[in-house]
Amino acid sequence: MKRILTPIAWALALACVGLTAHAQEGVDAASNPDRKIRPNDLLMITITGERDLQTEFLVSSSGEIQFPFLDVVNVRDLSTAELRARLRDLLIKEEYFVNPEVIVSVKQYRTEYVRVLGAVYKPGQLSIMPDQRMDILDVLAMAGGTTPSARNTVEFTRGGRMQTYSLTDLKRETDPARKVWVQPGDLIEVKQSVF
């Protein structure tokens, strides 16, 4: 006998899948050595043997840090490995160190947001990791799922351009190349039924 999920059970199932993906993506992003450094990331940088140097550096909105000996260093869009090599080269070039061992890690990634409005259980601003791959359905699951008054229509706005999608079509889509992947700053609105 086939089991049919009620709208609430469907929303809970989607929420569980979305939260599992959210947690996994957060782990992957934190351990991803290729992830690029962005403004408002908090970096941990140490030079082996130099205990008195500052170790935490907040990346400015222009993508720079104030680093001892070097003053301002542009770190935007570098991986931690690339930044480690850049700092090492600069410290050697300026003749502060002969062969410094520089260790770079990201202590805290900046938080990015998408907004969800309309017929969902938890409308508002939802935080996502910058490199987290989520589609519209994942975000709706994070927002608690759609309410019984939700229409089958989702309005998706990015950069001032709005597109309309069918929830049914979004649920049927299995090809990753055709899914609608969200980015920080996107707006998702689930339209509400008039009745």
C-alpha positions in Angstrom: 0.0 0.0 0.0 1.4 3.4 -1.0 1.9 6.0 1.7 0.9 9.6 0.8 2.6 12.3 2.7 0.4 15.1 4.1 1.7 18.7 3.4 3.0 19.0 7.0 4.8 15.6 6.7 6.2 16.7 3.4 7.5 19.9 4.9 9.1 18.1 7.8 10.8 15.6 5.4 12.1 18.5 3.4 13.3 20.3 6.5 15.2 17.2 7.7 16.9 16.8 4.3 17.7 20.5 4.2 19.1 20.6 7.7 21.2 17.6 7.0 22.6 19.1 3.8 23.1 22.4 5.7 25.1 20.8 8.4 27.1 18.7 5.9 27.8 21.8 3.7 28.9 23.7 6.8 31.5 21.0 7.6 32.6 20.8 4.0 33.1 24.6 3.7 35.0 24.7 7.0 37.4 22.0 5.8 37.7 23.2 2.2 41.3 24.3 1.6 40.3 25.9 -1.8 37.6 28.2 -0.3 38.5 31.8 -1.1 38.9 34.4 1.7 36.2 37.1 1.7 35.5 40.4 3.5 34.5 39.9 7.2 36.1 36.5 7.5 38.1 36.1 10.7 41.6 34.6 10.0 44.0 32.9 12.4 47.6 33.6 11.2 50.7 32.5 13.2 54.4 32.5 12.5 56.0 29.6 14.2 58.2 30.7 17.1 56.7 34.3 17.2 54.5 34.1 20.3 54.1 37.8 20.7 52.5 38.5 17.3 48.8 39.1 16.9 47.1 36.0 15.6 43.5 37.0 14.7 42.8 39.2 11.7 39.4 40.4 10.5 39.3 40.9 6.8 38.1 44.5 6.0 35.3 45.3 3.6 38.0 46.0 1.0 39.5 42.6 1.4 42.6 43.6 3.4 44.3 42.8 6.7 46.8 44.9 8.8 49.7 42.4 9.2 52.7 43.1 11.5 55.9 44.0 9.5 53.9 44.3 6.2 51.2 46.9 7.0 48.3 46.3 4.6 48.0 43.0 2.8 45.3 42.2 0.2 43.8 38.8 1.0 40.6 38.8 -0.9 39.9 35.8 -3.1 43.0 33.9 -1.9 42.8 30.4 -0.5 44.5 29.9 2.9 47.4 28.1 1.1 47.8 31.1 -1.3 47.8 33.5 1.6 50.3 31.5 3.5 52.7 31.6 0.4 52.1 35.3 -0.1 52.8 36.2 3.5 55.9 34.0 3.5 57.3 35.6 0.3 56.6 39.1 1.6 58.3 38.5 4.9 61.4 37.1 3.2 61.4 39.9 0.6 61.3 42.6 3.3 64.1 40.7 5.1 62.2 40.3 8.4 62.6 36.5 8.3 64.9 34.0 6.5 62.6 31.0 6.3 59.4 31.7 8.2 56.8 29.0 8.7 53.4 30.7 8.3 50.2 29.0 9.4 46.9 30.3 8.1 43.3 29.2 8.8 39.9 30.6 8.8 38.5 30.9 12.4 35.1 32.1 11.3 33.5 32.6 7.9 31.3 35.6 7.3 27.6 34.9 7.4 25.5 35.4 4.3 21.7 35.6 4.1 18.8 34.8 1.8 15.3 36.1 2.5 12.2 34.0 2.4 8.7 35.6 2.4 5.1 34.5 2.0 3.4 31.2 2.8 6.2 29.5 4.8 6.2 28.6 8.5 9.4 30.6 9.3 9.6 33.6 7.0 12.6 36.0 7.3 16.3 36.1 6.8 18.1 32.8 6.8 21.9 32.4 7.1 23.8 30.3 4.7 27.5 29.7 4.2 28.9 31.5 1.2 30.0 28.3 -0.5 27.0 26.3 0.6 25.2 24.8 -2.4 21.4 25.0 -1.8 18.5 25.1 -4.2 15.2 26.9 -3.7 13.6 23.7 -2.1 16.5 23.5 0.4 15.9 27.1 1.5 12.1 26.5 1.8 12.9 23.5 4.0 15.1 25.7 6.2 12.1 28.1 6.5 10.0 25.3 7.9 8.3 24.3 4.6 5.3 25.8 2.9 2.0 26.4 4.7 -1.4 24.9 3.6 -2.3 28.3 2.2 0.7 28.3 -0.2 0.0 28.4 -3.9 2.1 26.4 -6.3 4.1 29.5 -7.2 7.4 30.8 -6.1 8.9 34.2 -7.0 12.7 34.2 -7.1 14.5 37.6 -7.2 18.2 38.0 -7.8 19.8 41.4 -8.5 16.5 43.1 -9.0 15.3 40.5 -11.6 12.4 38.3 -10.7 11.4 34.9 -12.1 8.4 32.8 -11.3 8.7 29.0 -10.8 6.2 26.2 -10.1 6.8 24.3 -6.9 5.8 21.1 -8.6 8.4 21.6 -11.3 11.1 22.4 -8.8 10.3 19.2 -6.9 10.4 17.1 -10.1 13.7 18.5 -11.3 16.6 16.1 -10.6 19.2 17.4 -13.1 21.7 19.6 -11.0 22.4 21.7 -14.1 18.7 22.7 -14.2 18.1 23.3 -10.5 17.9 26.9 -9.3 20.8 27.3 -6.9 20.5 30.2 -4.4 23.2 32.8 -3.7 23.5 35.3 -0.8 21.2 38.2 -1.3 18.5 36.2 -3.1 14.8 36.7 -2.3 12.3 33.8 -2.4 8.6 34.4 -2.0 6.0 31.7 -1.8 2.8 33.1 -3.0 -0.3 32.7 -0.8 -3.6 31.5 -2.0 -6.4 34.1 -2.1 -8.8 31.8 -0.4 
